[in-house]
Amino acid sequence: MTTVEAAFRTIPGTQAAEGRTGGHAVVVDRPAGVAGGAGAGMNGGQLLALAIGGCLANDVRYVAAIRNDTIDDVQVDVSVEIDNGLVTSADVAIRLSVPEGVNAAALIDEAVEVSTVLAAVRNGFPVTVR
């Protein structure tokens, strides 16, 4: 089992937070003028869209590596619909540029099947808040 940990801390002098995981950081904030936000970073919906798309972009490359296939380019576009603060759906478009003989559709299908974030979003999982 793998555990991924992240920590968010208020950025001094702002109402935004910096999130850190491993050696990486991201700034989260509300849009300017909303609940003290200044638009200094992404909001949760944007991070969710990035998580879905980023995971699928990586998973297509993982699948290709296992199959010894080459991918020249990966493009993933994600649209997350939010209604009254609740995510109601997500639409994902994936385009691959691959050499002749590589089955792009099969790579995409397998990546969707093994995607950690996509499975979590589709199936849900327990969340404990302390």
C-alpha positions as CSV (number, residue, x, y, z in Angstrom):
1,M,0.0,0.0,0.0
2,T,1.2,3.5,-0.8
3,T,0.3,6.5,1.4
4,V,0.3,10.0,-0.1
5,E,0.3,12.9,2.4
6,A,-0.3,16.6,1.9
7,A,-0.3,19.5,4.3
8,F,-1.8,22.9,3.8
9,R,-0.7,26.0,5.8
10,T,-1.9,29.6,5.6
11,I,0.5,31.8,3.7
12,P,1.5,34.7,6.1
13,G,-0.3,37.9,5.3
14,T,-3.0,36.3,3.1
15,Q,-6.0,34.1,3.5
16,A,-4.7,31.6,0.9
17,A,-2.9,28.4,1.8
18,E,0.1,26.6,0.4
19,G,-0.3,22.9,0.0
20,R,2.8,20.7,0.0
21,T,3.4,17.1,-0.8
22,G,6.8,15.6,-1.4
23,G,8.9,18.3,-2.9
24,H,6.0,20.0,-4.6
25,A,3.8,23.0,-3.7
26,V,0.5,24.5,-4.9
27,V,-1.4,27.6,-3.7
28,V,-5.1,27.3,-3.0
29,D,-7.4,30.3,-2.6
30,R,-10.9,31.5,-3.3
31,P,-11.7,33.8,-6.3
32,A,-11.0,37.4,-5.6
33,G,-13.7,38.9,-3.4
34,V,-15.2,35.6,-2.4
35,A,-14.9,34.8,1.3
36,G,-11.7,36.8,1.7
37,G,-10.1,35.2,-1.4
38,A,-7.7,37.1,-3.5
39,G,-7.5,34.7,-6.5
40,A,-3.9,33.8,-5.5
41,G,-4.3,30.1,-6.4
42,M,-6.6,27.4,-7.5
43,N,-9.8,26.4,-5.8
44,G,-10.9,22.8,-4.9
45,G,-12.9,22.3,-8.1
46,Q,-9.9,23.3,-10.2
47,L,-7.6,21.0,-8.2
48,L,-10.1,18.1,-8.7
49,A,-10.1,18.7,-12.5
50,L,-6.3,18.7,-12.4
51,A,-6.2,15.5,-10.3
52,I,-8.4,13.7,-12.7
53,G,-6.6,14.8,-15.8
54,G,-3.1,14.5,-14.4
55,C,-3.7,11.0,-13.2
56,L,-5.1,9.9,-16.6
57,A,-2.2,11.6,-18.4
58,N,0.3,9.7,-16.2
59,D,-1.7,6.4,-16.4
60,V,-1.6,6.4,-20.2
61,R,2.2,6.7,-20.0
62,Y,2.4,3.9,-17.4
63,V,0.3,1.6,-19.6
64,A,2.4,2.4,-22.6
65,A,5.6,1.6,-20.6
66,I,4.2,-1.7,-19.6
67,R,3.3,-2.5,-23.2
68,N,6.6,-1.2,-24.5
69,D,4.6,1.3,-26.6
70,T,5.7,4.9,-27.4
71,I,3.5,7.9,-27.0
72,D,4.6,11.1,-28.7
73,D,2.1,13.4,-27.1
74,V,-0.7,13.2,-24.5
75,Q,-3.5,15.8,-24.3
76,V,-6.1,15.6,-21.6
77,D,-8.9,18.1,-21.2
78,V,-11.2,17.9,-18.1
79,S,-14.5,19.8,-17.4
80,V,-16.0,19.4,-13.9
81,E,-19.6,20.5,-13.5
82,I,-20.5,21.9,-10.1
83,D,-24.0,22.7,-9.0
84,N,-24.7,24.4,-5.6
85,G,-21.3,23.5,-4.4
86,L,-21.6,19.8,-5.4
87,V,-19.7,18.1,-8.2
88,T,-22.4,16.6,-10.5
89,S,-20.2,15.3,-13.4
90,A,-16.9,15.4,-15.1
91,D,-16.1,15.1,-18.8
92,V,-12.7,14.0,-20.0
93,A,-11.3,14.2,-23.5
94,I,-8.0,12.3,-24.1
95,R,-6.0,12.6,-27.3
96,L,-2.8,10.7,-28.0
97,S,-0.2,11.1,-30.7
98,V,1.3,7.7,-31.2
99,P,3.5,6.0,-33.9
100,E,1.8,3.8,-36.5
101,G,1.0,0.4,-35.1
102,V,0.3,1.6,-31.5
103,N,-3.3,1.2,-30.6
104,A,-4.2,4.6,-28.9
105,A,-7.7,3.5,-28.1
106,A,-6.5,0.4,-26.2
107,L,-4.0,2.5,-24.3
108,I,-6.7,5.0,-23.2
109,D,-9.2,2.2,-22.3
110,E,-6.6,0.5,-20.1
111,A,-5.5,3.8,-18.5
112,V,-9.1,4.6,-17.6
113,E,-9.5,1.1,-16.1
114,V,-6.4,1.5,-13.8
115,S,-6.7,5.2,-13.0
116,T,-6.4,5.7,-9.2
117,V,-8.1,9.1,-9.1
118,L,-10.8,8.2,-11.6
119,A,-11.7,5.1,-9.6
120,A,-11.8,7.2,-6.4
121,V,-14.1,9.7,-8.0
122,R,-16.4,7.1,-9.6
123,N,-16.6,4.7,-6.6
124,G,-16.1,7.1,-3.6
125,F,-14.1,6.2,-0.5
126,P,-14.4,6.9,3.2
127,V,-13.0,10.2,4.5
128,T,-12.4,10.8,8.2
129,V,-12.1,14.3,9.4
130,R,-10.5,14.8,12.8
